[in-house]
Amino acid sequence: MDKAVVIGIAGGTGSGKTTLAMKIKEYFENDIVLICQDYYYKSFNNLSFEERKQINFDHPHSFDNTLMIEQLKMLKDFKPIQRPVYSFIEYKRLAETITEEPKPVIIVEGILLFEDPKLVELMDIKVFVDTDSDIRFARRLMRDIHERGRSIDSVVNQYIKTVKPMHEAFVEPSKKYADIIIPRGGLNEVATSMIIEKINSIIKS
C-alpha cells in the first residue's frame, strides 16, 4: 500500500460513532489507528476557566482542523504523529502529546468530520451514524455526568443552547457527504460486520 486508507465515522453527539469505531479497532487490533476529532479542540489558553466554559464547542470554529488535516496526511503517508491531548475537565489542550504510529487503516471519528471539505477529501470511506435525538441526548447526559464531571443543569443548558442548534446547522446537513448511513451505530451488528469485511478486503489487497 502506498498510502493508508482513511475511514471517517461522523454523527451527532451520543449517536454511537465512538462505539462503532472502538468495535472496529478491537477487531483489527494492530492494523488500525483511531483518531478522534475531540483531540483537536483548540486550546483557548488566553481565556479563564469560566470563559472557556462558555465557548460553543459544537461549532466548527472550535476545532483545529488545520493541525488535524496535517497529521492525517502524515499518517496516510505512513509517518508517525504527536497528536494533542485535550482535557474536558479543564476545557483546554494539555501540554503533553501522544505518539500515534501509522497503520494500514486510519479510523477518524467526530461530530463535524464531514463539515470541512478538506477533511472529507482525505477520506476513502465516509460513514454517518444516525440515531434518534432522544437517545443521543440521554447518552450525552450520562457520559458528561459520569466521565466529565458535569452537573445535570450544565449538560441540559449546553444541549439546548449549543448542541442541538449546532447539530441542526452543521452535523445533520453533513450527512449528505456520507457513503454509508448506519442507524444505531455500534449496536448495529449487521452494519458493523459489513464495514469490517470491507476493511478486511482493503488490508488484504
C-alpha distance (Angstrom), angle and dihedral (degrees) to the residues before:
residue distance angle dihedral
M1 . . .
D2 3.80 . .
K3 3.78 92.7 .
A4 3.78 135.4 17.3
V5 3.80 118.6 -107.2
V6 3.81 116.5 -113.4
I7 3.81 120.5 -148.9
G8 3.79 115.7 -170.9
I9 3.81 119.9 -154.9
A10 3.81 113.7 -169.5
G11 3.80 135.2 167.7
G12 3.77 142.3 124.3
T13 3.77 126.4 -59.3
G14 3.82 111.0 -69.4
S15 3.80 92.5 9.7
G16 3.81 94.4 128.4
K17 3.80 98.3 -105.3
T18 3.81 93.2 128.2
T19 3.82 90.8 49.5
L20 3.81 89.6 51.0
A21 3.80 92.2 47.8
M22 3.82 92.3 48.7
K23 3.82 92.9 49.0
I24 3.79 90.1 53.0
K25 3.80 92.1 46.2
E26 3.81 92.1 49.1
Y27 3.80 90.7 52.1
F28 3.80 95.2 52.2
E29 3.81 97.1 32.8
N30 3.82 105.7 178.3
D31 3.82 99.4 18.4
I32 3.81 96.2 68.9
V33 3.79 136.0 61.6
L34 3.81 116.1 -159.1
I35 3.80 118.5 -147.5
C36 3.82 120.6 -174.6
Q37 3.78 122.2 -155.6
D38 3.82 87.1 -140.2
Y39 3.82 88.3 72.3
Y40 3.79 88.2 67.5
Y41 3.79 102.8 57.6
K42 3.78 109.1 136.9
S43 3.79 116.5 -105.4
F44 3.79 111.3 -124.4
N45 3.79 94.9 -165.7
N46 3.81 92.0 157.3
L47 3.81 89.9 65.8
S48 3.79 128.6 77.1
F49 3.80 121.2 -113.5
E50 3.81 91.2 -102.6
E51 3.81 91.0 49.4
R52 3.80 91.9 48.8
K53 3.81 89.9 52.9
Q54 3.81 89.1 61.1
I55 3.83 95.3 55.6
N56 3.79 117.0 115.0
F57 3.81 98.3 -119.0
D58 3.80 92.3 178.5
H59 3.81 93.6 65.1
P60 3.83 118.9 95.3
H61 3.81 90.5 -121.8
S62 3.82 91.0 67.5
F63 3.83 91.1 69.4
D64 3.80 127.2 81.0
N65 3.80 94.4 -135.9
T66 3.81 91.9 163.3
L67 3.81 91.0 65.5
M68 3.79 92.6 39.9
I69 3.81 92.7 53.1
E70 3.80 91.7 46.2
Q71 3.82 92.2 51.7
L72 3.81 94.4 44.1
K73 3.80 89.0 53.7
M74 3.80 89.2 52.1
L75 3.82 92.1 50.6
K76 3.80 89.7 46.9
D77 3.81 87.7 56.0
F78 3.83 89.3 49.7
K79 3.81 94.5 -106.8
P80 3.84 121.5 137.6
I81 3.80 120.2 -117.4
Q82 3.79 137.9 -155.2
R83 3.78 100.0 -133.5
P84 3.80 122.2 -162.9
V85 3.79 126.4 -106.3
Y86 3.81 118.6 -138.1
S87 3.81 126.5 -160.1
F88 3.81 115.8 -145.4
I89 3.80 88.3 -171.0
E90 3.82 94.8 57.3
Y91 3.82 95.9 28.7
K92 3.79 92.7 -130.1
R93 3.78 144.7 90.1
L94 3.80 114.9 -92.6
A95 3.79 124.9 -129.3
E96 3.81 92.7 -117.3
T97 3.81 124.4 83.7
I98 3.81 133.0 -161.3
T99 3.79 125.3 -133.3
E100 3.80 114.0 -124.9
E101 3.79 114.7 -166.6
P102 3.82 118.9 -146.3
K103 3.81 118.9 -101.6
P104 3.83 134.2 -176.3
V105 3.82 90.5 -103.9
I106 3.80 127.8 39.6
I107 3.81 119.3 -162.3
V108 3.79 113.9 -161.3
E109 3.80 119.7 -172.1
G110 3.78 132.6 -177.4
I111 3.79 146.1 120.3
L112 3.81 97.1 -103.2
L113 3.80 104.1 32.9
F114 3.79 94.2 119.7
E115 3.81 95.0 44.4
D116 3.82 92.9 77.4
P117 3.85 113.5 65.6
K118 3.82 91.3 -154.8
L119 3.80 90.5 57.9
V120 3.80 91.5 45.7
E121 3.81 89.9 54.0
L122 3.81 90.5 60.2
M123 3.81 93.9 55.6
D124 3.78 123.8 92.5
I125 3.82 94.5 -173.2
K126 3.82 123.8 25.8
V127 3.82 119.8 -160.8
F128 3.81 124.5 -174.9
V129 3.81 118.3 -162.4
D130 3.81 110.0 -146.7
T131 3.81 116.6 -163.1
D132 3.81 133.6 163.2
S133 3.82 112.5 -90.3
D134 3.82 94.4 -126.0
I135 3.79 91.2 56.2
R136 3.79 91.7 45.9
F137 3.80 92.0 52.0
A138 3.81 92.9 48.0
R139 3.81 91.2 50.7
R140 3.80 92.4 48.0
L141 3.79 91.2 48.9
M142 3.80 92.5 53.2
R143 3.80 93.4 43.7
D144 3.80 96.7 48.6
I145 3.81 93.0 47.2
H146 3.82 97.6 45.4
E147 3.82 101.6 31.7
R148 3.79 105.1 27.5
G149 3.79 103.1 33.8
R150 3.80 96.2 -120.1
S151 3.79 126.6 151.6
I152 3.81 122.6 -120.0
D153 3.82 90.7 -113.9
S154 3.82 93.6 52.2
V155 3.82 92.9 48.7
V156 3.80 93.4 48.4
N157 3.81 93.3 45.1
Q158 3.80 92.3 48.5
Y159 3.79 91.4 48.2
I160 3.80 92.7 52.3
K161 3.83 96.2 41.0
T162 3.81 101.9 42.2
V163 3.82 117.4 -7.6
K164 3.81 98.9 60.6
P165 3.84 97.4 40.5
M166 3.82 92.2 44.5
H167 3.80 90.3 49.4
E168 3.79 90.1 53.5
A169 3.82 93.1 44.0
F170 3.81 101.0 42.9
V171 3.81 116.8 2.4
E172 3.80 101.6 49.0
P173 3.84 94.6 45.4
S174 3.83 90.3 51.2
K175 3.82 89.2 64.0
K176 3.81 88.8 85.3
Y177 3.82 89.9 72.5
A178 3.81 93.5 58.7
D179 3.80 122.1 109.6
I180 3.81 90.7 -158.8
I181 3.82 130.0 26.6
I182 3.81 114.7 -158.2
P183 3.81 123.9 -166.6
R184 3.84 116.0 -143.9
G185 3.81 96.5 8.8
G186 3.79 117.1 -137.8
L187 3.81 90.6 8.4
N188 3.80 90.0 65.1
E189 3.80 99.1 90.5
V190 3.82 95.3 -179.9
A191 3.80 93.9 53.8
T192 3.80 92.0 42.9
S193 3.82 90.5 53.3
M194 3.80 91.1 49.8
I195 3.80 92.2 52.7
I196 3.81 91.0 47.2
E197 3.82 89.9 52.1
K198 3.81 90.4 50.6
I199 3.80 91.8 50.4
N200 3.81 89.9 47.5
S201 3.79 90.4 56.0
I202 3.82 90.7 49.2
I203 3.80 94.1 50.4
K204 3.82 92.7 47.0
S205 3.81 95.2 46.2
